[in-house]
Amino acid sequence: MAGIFKRLQAIVLATACLLALGAMPAHAQTLQEVRSRGFLICGATNSLPGFAQMEADGRWAGFDVDLCRAIAAAVLGDPNLIEFHALRGEARFAPLQTKAVDVLTRDGPWTARRDSFYGASYVGTAFFDGQAFLVPQSLGLVSAFELDNVSICVLDGGEELERVQEFFFANQATYTEVPYEDVEDLSLAYRSGLCQVVSAAGRQLQAIRRALPDPSAHRILPERISKELLGPVVRSGDQEWFNIVRWTLFALINAEEVGITSLNTESLAASHTPAIRRILGVEGDYGTPLGLKPTFMRDAIKAVGNYAELYDRHFGPQTGAALLRGQNSLWSNGGLLYVPPVR
């Protein structure tokens, strides 16, 4: 009996081990896979000027691309070891699930469904957005609350139209709907004078504005009538990779808070300020627990700059269509950017 009991114990133990192995995350090897491959594969939903666009030399550039470069610098020590893919809006989670990409640096806005139903996890917010209004400077408007007796191009049959209706009803203002089925139609109609105003997500309005003959003759009003949070997305089940991407993003934001830039990472290593020393990897070791070098945050910042540098590079005055930071300002400057400290 004792022998049978021991054999039963062994079977139970073996079964428990197999069940435990089966319950382990299926994607807990992303860091090792990226290192073995020798480069990082990033994706983003569609090409969008300012966020991701193909340059004349055939290289991708933009806010999303630089986030990818920051992760590559943190993981591989070289921001150029990336492969970037612009994905159609309807085909974004499958490439992530099938390991065709390692991370999405911009996906659809963060929602409960997208964060729960598709085997994907949003690691944090890199860009706050929402539905807004694009108007010609000639109207003399500085606020969406001044809109009245205007014609508005808006996508038909969805939440965008409903939000416009609710906004004007709440403000007891009048307007004329000019509905279209596609964002490209909104741009063409606005250019052709078929409407005075366009209402869409701020990032879409920025792309429309940048394509106009004189972007400075148009402005995106500061108010947002919806909330949309955009940021990196990874496969669920790999906590190590989740933390790597998250703290790379957080490093860029924390760097702006304490004044670390792409140009002073080396000189500030001699700083006596604990917050600066921790971010630069001089004091404490926040990289080794993630499988990275202690200086992984410094490497990311040196490669692409802090959040302000990143934003100004792709949405600043030199683009010819400056986009006010607004919600994307630091919390200390009236914005929504607020991340945990490195300590």
C-alpha positions as semicolon CSV with decimal commas, in nm:
position;residue;x (nm);y (nm);z (nm)
1;M;0,000;0,000;0,000
2;A;0,281;0,236;0,088
3;G;0,431;0,187;-0,257
4;I;0,098;0,254;-0,428
5;F;0,046;0,564;-0,213
6;K;0,390;0,698;-0,310
7;R;0,321;0,635;-0,677
8;L;-0,012;0,819;-0,647
9;Q;0,168;1,108;-0,477
10;A;0,419;1,119;-0,762
11;I;0,141;1,119;-1,023
12;V;-0,044;1,398;-0,841
13;L;0,275;1,601;-0,811
14;A;0,362;1,552;-1,178
15;T;0,010;1,649;-1,283
16;A;0,024;1,962;-1,068
17;C;0,355;2,059;-1,226
18;L;0,216;2,011;-1,575
19;L;-0,090;2,221;-1,490
20;A;0,134;2,491;-1,346
21;L;0,345;2,492;-1,660
22;G;0,031;2,516;-1,870
23;A;-0,082;2,815;-1,668
24;M;0,245;2,999;-1,721
25;P;0,237;3,293;-1,960
26;A;0,280;3,182;-2,319
27;H;0,474;3,491;-2,417
28;A;0,721;3,532;-2,132
29;Q;1,021;3,530;-2,366
30;T;0,990;3,855;-2,561
31;L;1,313;4,006;-2,431
32;Q;1,510;3,693;-2,521
33;E;1,346;3,673;-2,864
34;V;1,430;4,037;-2,941
35;R;1,791;3,988;-2,835
36;S;1,829;3,665;-3,031
37;R;1,685;3,831;-3,342
38;G;1,906;4,137;-3,297
39;F;1,641;4,400;-3,360
40;L;1,303;4,519;-3,232
41;I;0,986;4,496;-3,444
42;C;0,737;4,775;-3,381
43;G;0,396;4,849;-3,524
44;A;0,151;5,138;-3,513
45;T;-0,201;5,181;-3,645
46;N;-0,176;5,337;-3,991
47;S;0,073;5,599;-4,102
48;L;-0,016;5,942;-3,968
49;P;0,192;6,259;-4,019
50;G;0,372;6,352;-3,701
51;F;0,324;6,006;-3,554
52;A;0,459;5,782;-3,828
53;Q;0,538;5,874;-4,185
54;M;0,776;5,747;-4,453
55;E;1,053;5,996;-4,526
56;A;1,202;6,063;-4,871
57;D;1,497;5,836;-4,791
58;G;1,262;5,544;-4,724
59;R;1,296;5,553;-4,346
60;W;1,010;5,583;-4,101
61;A;1,000;5,887;-3,871
62;G;0,759;6,029;-3,617
63;F;0,651;6,021;-3,253
64;D;0,558;5,649;-3,268
65;V;0,884;5,561;-3,438
66;D;1,092;5,743;-3,178
67;L;0,912;5,557;-2,900
68;C;1,018;5,239;-3,078
69;R;1,375;5,367;-3,102
70;A;1,376;5,446;-2,728
71;I;1,274;5,086;-2,647
72;A;1,543;4,952;-2,881
73;A;1,804;5,171;-2,711
74;A;1,692;5,048;-2,368
75;V;1,692;4,681;-2,468
76;L;1,965;4,656;-2,732
77;G;2,173;4,967;-2,669
78;D;2,114;5,094;-3,023
79;P;1,804;5,295;-3,129
80;N;1,856;5,203;-3,494
81;L;1,802;4,831;-3,442
82;I;1,432;4,846;-3,529
83;E;1,192;4,733;-3,797
84;F;0,879;4,947;-3,818
85;H;0,540;4,851;-3,961
86;A;0,238;5,075;-4,025
87;L;-0,064;4,851;-3,966
88;R;-0,415;4,894;-4,099
89;G;-0,666;4,992;-3,832
90;E;-0,851;4,664;-3,866
91;A;-0,533;4,451;-3,840
92;R;-0,342;4,546;-3,532
93;F;-0,396;4,291;-3,254
94;A;-0,334;3,980;-3,468
95;P;0,023;4,089;-3,559
96;L;0,090;4,137;-3,188
97;Q;-0,065;3,804;-3,089
98;T;0,121;3,611;-3,360
99;K;0,455;3,777;-3,272
100;A;0,478;3,954;-3,605
101;V;0,553;4,262;-3,392
102;D;0,699;4,292;-3,040
103;V;0,514;4,608;-2,943
104;L;0,256;4,847;-3,083
105;T;0,374;5,200;-3,011
106;R;0,031;5,335;-3,105
107;D;-0,294;5,145;-3,126
108;G;-0,656;5,247;-3,105
109;P;-0,742;5,450;-2,794
110;W;-0,721;5,262;-2,464
111;T;-1,057;5,108;-2,370
112;A;-1,165;4,828;-2,137
113;R;-1,247;4,602;-2,431
114;R;-0,914;4,652;-2,610
115;D;-0,729;4,598;-2,283
116;S;-0,919;4,278;-2,200
117;F;-1,046;4,091;-2,506
118;Y;-0,754;4,065;-2,748
119;G;-0,463;3,925;-2,550
120;A;-0,307;4,270;-2,535
121;S;-0,214;4,508;-2,252
122;Y;-0,175;4,886;-2,261
123;V;0,137;4,980;-2,066
124;G;0,071;5,354;-2,022
125;T;-0,031;5,675;-2,194
126;A;0,214;5,837;-2,433
127;F;-0,035;6,079;-2,590
128;F;-0,360;6,222;-2,458
129;D;-0,610;6,305;-2,729
130;G;-0,980;6,345;-2,798
131;Q;-1,226;6,479;-3,050
132;A;-1,164;6,843;-3,132
133;F;-1,239;7,113;-3,389
134;L;-1,021;7,246;-3,672
135;V;-1,106;7,599;-3,785
136;P;-0,954;7,864;-4,013
137;Q;-0,784;8,149;-3,830
138;S;-1,004;8,385;-4,027
139;L;-1,301;8,292;-3,806
140;G;-1,119;8,453;-3,514
141;L;-1,209;8,174;-3,272
142;V;-0,992;8,068;-2,979
143;S;-1,232;7,830;-2,805
144;A;-1,479;7,562;-2,910
145;F;-1,736;7,732;-2,688
146;E;-1,742;8,020;-2,937
147;L;-1,863;7,796;-3,219
148;D;-2,207;7,900;-3,341
149;N;-2,386;7,912;-3,674
150;V;-2,115;7,713;-3,851
151;S;-2,106;7,418;-4,090
152;I;-1,912;7,119;-3,960
153;C;-1,764;6,826;-4,151
154;V;-1,782;6,513;-3,937
155;L;-1,779;6,136;-3,985
156;D;-2,129;5,997;-4,025
157;G;-2,298;5,721;-3,830
158;G;-2,067;5,701;-3,529
159;E;-1,971;5,849;-3,196
160;E;-1,807;6,154;-3,357
161;L;-2,139;6,280;-3,491
162;E;-2,317;6,207;-3,162
163;R;-2,056;6,402;-2,966
164;V;-2,093;6,704;-3,194
165;Q;-2,470;6,692;-3,150
166;E;-2,438;6,666;-2,772
167;F;-2,180;6,946;-2,756
168;F;-2,391;7,194;-2,949
169;F;-2,708;7,096;-2,765
170;A;-2,538;7,150;-2,429
171;N;-2,409;7,490;-2,539
172;Q;-2,734;7,593;-2,707
173;A;-2,548;7,681;-3,027
174;T;-2,646;7,618;-3,387
175;Y;-2,457;7,438;-3,662
176;T;-2,507;7,250;-3,987
177;E;-2,389;6,891;-4,021
178;V;-2,186;6,800;-4,329
179;P;-2,141;6,421;-4,285
180;Y;-1,890;6,200;-4,466
181;E;-1,789;5,835;-4,444
182;D;-1,410;5,871;-4,448
183;V;-1,147;6,095;-4,288
184;E;-1,002;6,168;-4,633
185;D;-1,340;6,309;-4,733
186;L;-1,329;6,545;-4,435
187;S;-0,995;6,682;-4,551
188;L;-1,106;6,733;-4,912
189;A;-1,436;6,892;-4,813
190;Y;-1,265;7,136;-4,575
191;R;-1,007;7,233;-4,835
192;S;-1,281;7,289;-5,090
193;G;-1,484;7,512;-4,861
194;L;-1,774;7,270;-4,826
195;C;-1,763;7,325;-4,449
196;Q;-1,614;7,585;-4,216
197;V;-1,506;7,344;-3,942
198;V;-1,388;6,984;-3,915
199;S;-1,447;6,772;-3,605
200;A;-1,240;6,456;-3,551
201;A;-0,970;6,323;-3,320
202;G;-0,702;6,582;-3,260
203;R;-0,432;6,364;-3,419
204;Q;-0,642;6,330;-3,735
205;L;-0,703;6,704;-3,744
206;Q;-0,330;6,763;-3,710
207;A;-0,267;6,541;-4,012
208;I;-0,531;6,732;-4,212
209;R;-0,381;7,064;-4,103
210;R;-0,026;6,965;-4,196
211;A;-0,139;6,878;-4,547
212;L;-0,296;7,222;-4,607
213;P;-0,109;7,478;-4,822
214;D;-0,066;7,708;-4,520
215;P;-0,108;7,518;-4,193
216;S;-0,053;7,835;-3,989
217;A;-0,378;7,975;-4,132
218;H;-0,571;7,711;-3,938
219;R;-0,589;7,612;-3,574
220;I;-0,709;7,322;-3,365
221;L;-0,918;7,462;-3,083
222;P;-0,789;7,354;-2,738
223;E;-1,101;7,183;-2,603
224;R;-1,158;6,808;-2,639
225;I;-1,510;6,665;-2,635
226;S;-1,399;6,307;-2,571
227;K;-1,108;6,137;-2,396
228;E;-0,868;5,914;-2,586
229;L;-0,553;5,771;-2,433
230;L;-0,290;5,633;-2,670
231;G;0,027;5,449;-2,588
232;P;0,236;5,134;-2,626
233;V;0,062;4,796;-2,626
234;V;0,224;4,457;-2,562
235;R;0,107;4,095;-2,557
236;S;-0,056;3,993;-2,232
237;G;0,125;3,740;-2,017
238;D;0,481;3,874;-2,028
239;Q;0,520;4,093;-1,721
240;E;0,892;4,144;-1,777
241;W;0,840;4,289;-2,125
242;F;0,542;4,490;-2,003
243;N;0,762;4,652;-1,736
244;I;1,047;4,716;-1,980
245;V;0,824;4,906;-2,222
246;R;0,641;5,085;-1,941
247;W;0,953;5,211;-1,766
248;T;1,116;5,315;-2,090
249;L;0,815;5,541;-2,155
250;F;0,810;5,658;-1,794
251;A;1,181;5,740;-1,814
252;L;1,124;5,990;-2,095
253;I;0,853;6,168;-1,896
254;N;1,046;6,164;-1,568
255;A;1,351;6,298;-1,754
256;E;1,158;6,607;-1,860
257;E;1,049;6,665;-1,500
258;V;1,404;6,675;-1,368
259;G;1,570;6,842;-1,668
260;I;1,756;6,549;-1,824
261;T;1,787;6,584;-2,204
262;S;1,951;6,393;-2,485
263;L;2,245;6,634;-2,464
264;N;2,322;6,632;-2,093
265;T;2,293;6,267;-1,991
266;E;2,669;6,234;-1,949
267;S;2,732;6,564;-1,770
268;L;2,442;6,512;-1,530
269;A;2,582;6,176;-1,425
270;A;2,794;6,380;-1,181
271;S;2,483;6,542;-1,031
272;H;2,415;6,507;-0,660
273;T;2,037;6,509;-0,711
274;P;1,909;6,160;-0,621
275;A;1,620;6,167;-0,872
276;I;1,860;6,245;-1,158
277;R;2,115;5,989;-1,044
278;R;1,852;5,714;-1,026
279;I;1,720;5,781;-1,376
280;L;2,072;5,783;-1,517
281;G;2,161;5,458;-1,345
282;V;2,431;5,611;-1,126
283;E;2,249;5,541;-0,800
284;G;2,046;5,225;-0,754
285;D;1,999;4,954;-1,014
286;Y;1,658;4,949;-1,179
287;G;1,770;4,771;-1,493
288;T;1,903;4,437;-1,372
289;P;1,565;4,323;-1,229
290;L;1,423;4,377;-1,580
291;G;1,708;4,192;-1,751
292;L;1,857;4,521;-1,872
293;K;2,164;4,733;-1,801
294;P;2,145;4,970;-1,500
295;T;2,174;5,256;-1,753
296;F;1,881;5,150;-1,974
297;M;1,685;5,468;-1,900
298;R;1,989;5,684;-1,975
299;D;2,036;5,499;-2,305
300;A;1,674;5,563;-2,406
301;I;1,687;5,933;-2,318
302;K;2,020;5,982;-2,494
303;A;1,877;5,817;-2,807
304;V;1,553;6,017;-2,849
305;G;1,550;6,285;-2,579
306;N;1,303;6,343;-2,299
307;Y;0,929;6,370;-2,364
308;A;0,947;6,743;-2,441
309;E;1,219;6,687;-2,701
310;L;1,018;6,405;-2,853
311;Y;0,702;6,616;-2,872
312;D;0,875;6,927;-3,006
313;R;1,056;6,727;-3,274
314;H;0,733;6,602;-3,426
315;F;0,473;6,863;-3,327
316;G;0,678;7,176;-3,265
317;P;0,706;7,504;-3,464
318;Q;0,973;7,363;-3,698
319;T;0,711;7,126;-3,846
320;G;0,523;7,427;-3,983
321;A;0,210;7,317;-3,794
322;A;0,282;7,354;-3,424
323;L;0,043;7,164;-3,199
324;L;0,003;7,304;-2,848
325;R;0,089;7,044;-2,586
326;G;-0,225;7,109;-2,384
327;Q;-0,318;6,782;-2,211
328;N;0,026;6,645;-2,302
329;S;0,201;6,895;-2,079
330;L;0,350;6,779;-1,751
331;W;0,116;6,774;-1,454
332;S;0,326;7,055;-1,303
333;N;0,243;7,270;-1,608
334;G;-0,131;7,209;-1,607
335;G;-0,128;6,895;-1,823
336;L;-0,208;6,528;-1,765
337;L;0,141;6,375;-1,792
338;Y;0,202;6,218;-1,454
339;V;0,402;5,899;-1,397
340;P;0,553;5,720;-1,096
341;P;0,899;5,835;-0,990
342;V;1,213;5,624;-1,021
343;R;1,292;5,526;-0,666
